[in-house]
Amino acid sequence: MSTVSVWAATGWVVGYTIGIIVVLVVVALVVPILVLAHRIGGQAATIDASLGESVTNTAALSQLNTTIDHATEIITGLQRGRQRLGG
């Protein structure tokens, strides 16, 4: 083998080695990110179910202003009755 052939072969080996190392580093960085994303996805389903329950449990609060309005009318009527009775 000539010197040029040896250097050419060595260059290919070095190139492939560097390429494999780069791919392994990228995989080592991406795999933990994908694992974390999978965990977050699982927790998101649980959070969504919990928020659905919260919507159900707090639905009655939408009628709170109506309740306050009725209570205000009742209090106003009671105050008028008290005034008419001299109290």
N, C-alpha and C positions, 0 to 999 in steps of 0.2 A: 504494500500500500504506500502510496506517495504521501508526502507531508500534507499536501492540500486535501487529500481524501480524509486523512486523520482529523484535521482541523474541521472539515465539513461535518464529519460524523460526530465529533465532539460538540459542535455548535447545535446540531439537532438534539442531542441528548440533553444539553444544558437548556435549550429552549423548551423541550417537553417537560423537563423537571420543573422549571420555573412556572410553566403553564399549569401543571398538576398542583403545585404549591398554591398558586393563586386561586384555583378552583376550590381547593380544600379550605383555604382561609375564608372564601366567600360563603361556602356551605356552613362553616363553623359560626359565621356571623348571622346567617339567615335562619338557620334552624331554631335557635332560641327565640327569635322574633316570631316565627310561625307558631311555635308552641305557646308563647304568650298570647298571640292573637286568638288561638283556639280556646284558651282559658277565658279570655275576655268575652268571646262569643257565647260560651256556656253560661257565664255570669249574666250576660245581657238578657238571656231568656228568662232567668230567675227574676231579674230586676223588672222586666216587662210584665211578668205575671203579678209581681207585687204591686206595681203601679196600677194594674187593672183592678186589683182588690181595693186599692186606695180610692179609685174613682167610684167604685160601688159603695164603699163605706162613707164617702163624703158627698154622695149625690143629694142628700137631704139638705145640705148647706145652701144649695141654690135657692131654696124656699125661705131662707132666713130673713131676707128683706120683707117678704110678705108677712111673716110672723111678727116682725118688729112693727110693721105698719098696723097690723091688727091690734097688737098690744098697746100701741100709742093711742089708737082710737078708744080702746077700753079704758085706759087711764084717763083720757080726756073726758069721757062720759062719767067716770067715777068722780072726777074733780067737779064737774058740773053738778052732780047729785049732791056732793058734799056742800057746795055753795048754796044750793037751794034749801038744804036742810039746816043751814046756818052754821056749818062746821068749818 
